[in-house]
């Protein structure tokens, strides 16, 4: 599938000069970025928490790409939500004999607004859990269109008739400042809940906005978390992202505020944007809190990814999402942020 590469060689100099004059945007001058490789697509149905059957469930379109510049695998939904995983450069593109996803079970997750103690005031979100039969990954889709992907094994699984209900672990209240804002006085608080999916041992984070993130390896965790602790703020970032059709960074380019925290109960890195989009990655136990002399993020390249709506076959009608790729120099994490403000973390990139 042909993809548009935003950075044509004859326009590269002007782009870099535009980025150079903007304060706080270090960049890496490398070869012209490669176009992403389309791998396969998935149509995922998701029921609202109030729906028992799939008859009226929304169908979300989801496309899977490989970032040819670093091998990362990217899942993007028709709503512009994004998840990245470390990949390999030798992935076959497109996916040979691609298969449809396998629905495994559904979950309902509750999340309270920040500062609220009573679960009676929590919003309930419907979640569906699938297996991407092309690579074995677990794929979570929320009724909001937010998605989370966890590496899995290529093994045959059937739908679970009586799945285990999620176990609540602990809650987190995180604040995020708008882009360019130095003071936390204008920071917006977001309530977050952490759950254990006992069906596969994955840890799921969900925000009051319905943004989700998931990490593997928590089978057998104590529930709820004993003596749970408040999150620790690490540092803040300003990430610039151009809109589709915006070829250069200018003073009018949107700047998204992002805050990095550590979930002290697990050690995980938790990042949240000013719009309430969530991302998570395994953290470092010896990380200093807060980050000592934090560094500016380094911009590496930009990408455009297209995603069709559920059941749509023609790419001509797909929505294009522009995104920027950064490296958080404070911990080495790769950061992708889309023009919608959605964020994903990729370790080691």
C-alpha positions as CSV (number, residue, x, y, z in Angstrom):
1,X,0.0,0.0,0.0
2,X,1.6,3.3,-1.0
3,X,2.3,5.7,1.8
4,X,3.1,9.4,1.6
5,X,6.5,10.3,3.1
6,X,6.3,13.8,4.5
7,X,10.0,14.6,4.3
8,X,10.9,14.8,0.6
9,X,14.6,15.4,0.0
10,X,14.1,18.8,-1.7
11,X,12.1,20.0,1.3
12,X,14.3,18.6,4.1
13,X,16.6,21.7,4.5
14,X,13.6,24.0,5.0
15,X,12.1,21.7,7.5
16,X,15.2,21.4,9.6
17,X,15.8,25.1,9.5
18,X,12.2,25.6,10.7
19,X,12.8,23.1,13.5
20,X,16.1,24.7,14.5
21,X,14.7,28.1,15.2
22,X,12.1,26.7,17.5
23,X,13.2,26.6,21.2
24,X,13.1,23.3,22.9
25,X,13.1,21.0,19.9
26,X,16.5,19.2,19.6
27,X,16.6,17.0,16.5
28,X,18.6,14.2,15.0
29,X,19.8,14.8,11.4
30,X,19.9,11.4,9.7
31,X,18.8,10.0,6.4
32,X,15.5,10.9,4.8
33,X,12.9,9.0,6.9
34,X,11.5,5.8,5.4
35,X,7.8,5.4,4.7
36,X,6.0,3.1,7.1
37,X,5.1,-0.4,6.0
38,X,1.5,-1.5,6.2
39,X,1.2,-5.0,7.7
40,X,-2.5,-5.8,8.1
41,X,-5.8,-4.6,9.4
42,X,-8.3,-5.6,12.1
43,X,-12.0,-4.8,12.6
44,X,-12.8,-4.9,16.3
45,X,-16.3,-4.7,17.8
46,X,-16.7,-3.2,21.2
47,X,-19.8,-3.1,23.4
48,X,-20.6,-0.3,25.7
49,X,-20.8,-1.3,29.4
50,X,-24.6,-1.1,29.0
51,X,-24.7,-3.5,26.1
52,X,-24.8,-7.3,26.7
53,X,-24.9,-8.4,23.0
54,X,-22.8,-7.4,20.0
55,X,-25.8,-6.4,17.8
56,X,-25.4,-2.7,18.4
57,X,-21.6,-2.8,19.2
58,X,-19.5,-0.3,17.4
59,X,-16.9,-1.7,14.9
60,X,-13.6,0.1,15.1
61,X,-11.1,0.0,12.2
62,X,-7.5,-0.7,13.2
63,X,-4.4,-0.7,11.0
64,X,-1.1,-2.3,11.8
65,X,2.2,-0.8,10.5
66,X,5.9,-1.1,10.9
67,X,8.0,2.0,11.4
68,X,10.7,1.2,8.9
69,X,13.1,3.6,10.6
70,X,13.4,1.5,13.7
71,X,11.4,-1.7,13.3
72,X,8.7,-0.7,15.8
73,X,5.2,-2.1,15.2
74,X,2.4,0.5,15.4
75,X,-1.4,-0.2,15.9
76,X,-3.6,2.8,15.1
77,X,-7.4,3.0,15.4
78,X,-9.8,5.0,13.3
79,X,-10.1,7.5,16.3
80,X,-6.3,8.2,16.1
81,X,-5.3,6.2,19.2
82,X,-1.9,4.6,18.9
83,X,0.1,1.8,20.5
84,X,3.7,0.9,19.7
85,X,5.7,-2.2,20.4
86,X,9.3,-3.1,19.7
87,X,9.6,-5.0,16.5
88,X,12.1,-6.6,14.2
89,X,13.5,-5.2,10.9
90,X,12.9,-8.5,9.1
91,X,9.0,-8.6,9.5
92,X,7.4,-9.7,6.3
93,X,5.4,-6.8,4.7
94,X,2.5,-6.9,4.2
95,X,1.6,-9.8,6.6
96,X,1.3,-12.9,4.5
97,X,-2.2,-14.5,4.5
98,X,-3.4,-12.2,7.2
99,X,-6.1,-13.5,9.5
100,X,-9.0,-11.8,11.3
101,X,-8.8,-11.2,15.0
102,X,-10.2,-13.7,17.5
103,X,-12.5,-12.3,20.2
104,X,-11.7,-13.9,23.5
105,X,-13.8,-12.1,26.2
106,X,-15.1,-8.8,27.4
107,X,-14.5,-6.8,30.6
108,X,-16.0,-3.8,32.3
109,X,-13.6,-1.4,34.0
110,X,-14.5,1.4,36.4
111,X,-12.7,4.7,36.8
112,X,-13.3,7.5,39.3
113,X,-12.6,11.1,38.6
114,X,-9.5,12.6,40.2
115,X,-10.1,13.2,43.9
116,X,-13.2,11.0,44.2
117,X,-13.2,8.2,46.7
118,X,-16.5,6.6,46.1
119,X,-16.8,4.0,43.3
120,X,-20.5,4.8,43.0
121,X,-19.4,7.9,41.1
122,X,-17.1,6.0,38.8
123,X,-17.7,5.8,35.1
124,X,-17.9,2.2,33.7
125,X,-16.2,1.5,30.3
126,X,-16.8,-1.6,28.2
127,X,-13.6,-3.4,27.0
128,X,-13.2,-6.2,24.6
129,X,-10.1,-8.5,24.5
130,X,-8.9,-10.0,21.2
131,X,-6.0,-12.0,19.9
132,X,-4.3,-10.7,16.8
133,X,-4.0,-14.1,15.1
134,X,-1.2,-12.8,12.9
135,X,1.3,-12.4,15.7
136,X,-0.4,-13.6,18.9
137,X,-0.6,-10.2,20.5
138,X,-3.4,-9.4,23.0
139,X,-5.4,-6.5,21.8
140,X,-7.7,-4.5,24.2
141,X,-10.2,-2.1,22.7
142,X,-12.3,0.3,24.8
143,X,-15.6,1.7,23.9
144,X,-13.9,5.1,23.5
145,X,-11.7,3.7,20.7
146,X,-8.6,3.6,22.9
147,X,-6.5,0.5,22.5
148,X,-3.7,-1.4,24.3
149,X,-1.6,-4.2,22.9
150,X,0.5,-6.7,24.9
151,X,2.9,-9.2,23.3
152,X,1.6,-12.7,23.2
153,X,2.3,-16.2,21.9
154,X,1.1,-17.6,18.6
155,X,-1.2,-20.2,20.1
156,X,-4.8,-21.2,19.4
157,X,-7.2,-19.7,21.9
158,X,-11.0,-20.0,22.0
159,X,-13.4,-17.5,23.5
160,X,-13.6,-17.8,27.3
161,X,-17.1,-18.5,28.3
162,X,-16.7,-17.4,32.0
163,X,-13.8,-15.0,32.1
164,X,-12.5,-13.8,35.5
165,X,-13.7,-10.3,36.5
166,X,-10.8,-7.8,36.7
167,X,-9.3,-7.3,40.1
168,X,-8.8,-3.7,41.2
169,X,-5.3,-3.0,42.4
170,X,-4.9,0.7,43.2
171,X,-5.6,4.2,42.0
172,X,-3.5,7.1,40.8
173,X,-4.3,10.8,40.5
174,X,-2.0,12.4,37.8
175,X,-1.8,16.1,36.8
176,X,-0.8,17.4,33.4
177,X,0.1,21.0,32.4
178,X,-0.9,22.4,29.0
179,X,2.0,22.7,26.5
180,X,4.5,25.5,27.3
181,X,3.0,25.9,30.8
182,X,5.6,26.0,33.6
183,X,3.4,26.2,36.6
184,X,1.2,23.3,37.8
185,X,-1.5,25.9,38.8
186,X,-3.2,25.3,35.4
187,X,-2.6,21.5,35.4
188,X,-5.6,19.3,34.9
189,X,-6.0,16.3,37.2
190,X,-6.9,12.8,35.8
191,X,-8.2,9.9,37.8
192,X,-6.6,6.5,36.9
193,X,-7.3,3.0,38.1
194,X,-5.0,-0.1,37.9
195,X,-6.6,-3.5,37.4
196,X,-5.2,-7.1,37.1
197,X,-6.7,-9.1,34.2
198,X,-6.6,-12.5,35.8
199,X,-7.3,-14.2,32.5
200,X,-3.8,-13.6,31.2
201,X,-1.8,-11.7,34.0
202,X,-1.8,-8.4,32.2
203,X,-1.9,-5.1,34.2
204,X,-4.4,-2.6,32.8
205,X,-4.5,1.1,33.5
206,X,-7.6,3.2,32.6
207,X,-8.2,6.9,32.9
208,X,-11.4,8.7,33.6
209,X,-11.3,9.7,29.9
210,X,-11.4,6.1,28.8
211,X,-7.8,5.9,27.7
212,X,-6.1,2.5,28.4
213,X,-2.6,1.0,28.6
214,X,-1.6,-2.5,29.5
215,X,1.6,-4.3,30.5
216,X,2.3,-8.1,30.9
217,X,3.7,-10.1,33.8
218,X,1.4,-9.5,36.8
219,X,-0.1,-13.0,37.2
220,X,-0.2,-13.7,40.9
221,X,0.0,-10.0,42.0
222,X,-1.6,-9.3,45.4
223,X,-5.0,-7.7,45.1
224,X,-5.7,-5.0,46.1
225,X,-2.1,-3.6,46.2
226,X,-1.0,-3.7,49.8
227,X,-0.2,-0.3,51.3
228,X,-0.6,1.4,47.9
229,X,1.5,4.6,47.4
230,X,0.9,7.8,45.6
231,X,2.6,8.3,42.2
232,X,5.9,10.1,41.9
233,X,6.3,12.9,39.3
234,X,9.5,12.6,37.2
235,X,9.5,15.4,34.7
236,X,7.4,17.2,32.1
237,X,7.8,17.4,28.3
238,X,6.5,19.6,25.5
239,X,5.9,17.6,22.3
240,X,5.2,19.4,19.1
241,X,3.1,17.7,16.4
242,X,2.2,18.9,13.0
243,X,-1.2,18.4,11.5
244,X,-1.8,16.5,8.3
245,X,-0.6,18.7,5.5
246,X,1.6,20.8,7.8
247,X,5.1,20.2,6.3
248,X,7.2,22.4,8.6
249,X,7.4,23.2,12.3
250,X,6.2,26.8,12.8
251,X,5.3,28.9,15.8
252,X,1.7,27.8,15.2
253,X,2.5,24.1,15.4
254,X,0.5,22.5,18.3
255,X,2.5,21.8,21.4
256,X,1.1,19.1,23.7
257,X,2.0,19.0,27.4
258,X,3.1,15.6,28.7
259,X,4.0,14.6,32.3
260,X,6.0,11.5,33.2
261,X,5.3,9.7,36.5
262,X,6.4,6.5,38.2
263,X,3.7,4.2,39.6
264,X,5.5,3.7,42.9
265,X,3.5,0.5,43.4
266,X,4.9,-1.2,40.3
267,X,7.8,0.8,39.2
268,X,6.2,1.4,35.8
269,X,6.6,4.7,33.8
270,X,3.2,6.3,33.4
271,X,2.9,9.2,30.9
272,X,-0.2,11.3,30.5
273,X,-1.0,14.1,28.1
274,X,-2.9,17.3,28.7
275,X,-5.9,15.7,26.9
276,X,-5.9,12.6,29.2
277,X,-4.3,10.1,26.8
278,X,-2.3,7.5,28.8
279,X,0.8,5.4,28.0
280,X,2.9,3.0,30.1
281,X,6.2,1.1,30.0
282,X,8.3,-0.9,32.5
283,X,10.3,1.5,34.6
284,X,13.7,1.5,36.2
285,X,13.8,0.9,40.0
286,X,16.8,3.1,40.5
287,X,15.3,6.1,38.8
288,X,15.8,9.4,40.7
289,X,12.7,11.2,41.6
290,X,12.1,13.8,40.4
291,X,14.4,13.5,37.3
292,X,17.6,15.4,38.0
293,X,18.4,18.1,35.5
294,X,15.8,16.9,33.0
295,X,16.7,17.0,29.3
296,X,14.6,18.2,26.4
297,X,13.2,15.4,24.1
298,X,14.9,14.7,20.8
299,X,12.8,14.7,17.7
300,X,13.8,11.9,15.3
301,X,11.3,11.9,12.5
302,X,7.7,12.2,11.5
303,X,5.2,9.7,10.1
304,X,1.8,9.7,8.4
305,X,-0.5,6.6,9.1
306,X,-3.8,6.0,7.5
307,X,-6.7,4.1,9.1
308,X,-10.0,3.0,7.6
309,X,-13.2,2.9,9.5
310,X,-14.6,-0.4,10.6
311,X,-15.7,-2.6,7.6
312,X,-14.2,-0.1,5.1
313,X,-12.2,-1.7,2.3
314,X,-11.0,1.4,0.3
315,X,-7.9,3.2,1.5
316,X,-9.0,6.2,-0.5
317,X,-11.5,7.0,2.2
318,X,-9.1,6.3,5.1
319,X,-8.3,9.1,7.6
320,X,-4.7,10.3,7.7
321,X,-3.0,10.8,11.1
322,X,0.2,12.8,11.3
323,X,2.6,12.0,14.2
324,X,6.0,12.9,15.5
325,X,8.6,10.5,16.9
326,X,10.8,11.6,19.8
327,X,13.3,10.1,22.3
328,X,13.0,11.0,25.9
329,X,16.6,11.6,26.7
330,X,15.9,11.2,30.5
331,X,15.2,7.4,30.2
332,X,15.7,6.4,26.6
333,X,12.0,5.7,25.8
334,X,10.7,6.2,22.3
335,X,7.7,8.5,22.2
336,X,5.1,8.8,19.4
337,X,2.5,11.5,19.6
338,X,-0.3,12.0,17.1
339,X,-2.1,15.1,16.0
340,X,-5.0,14.0,18.1
341,X,-2.8,14.1,21.2
342,X,-2.6,10.3,21.6
343,X,0.7,9.0,23.0
344,X,2.5,5.7,23.1
345,X,5.9,4.6,24.6
346,X,8.3,2.1,23.1
347,X,11.2,0.9,25.3
348,X,14.7,1.3,23.9
349,X,13.9,3.3,20.7
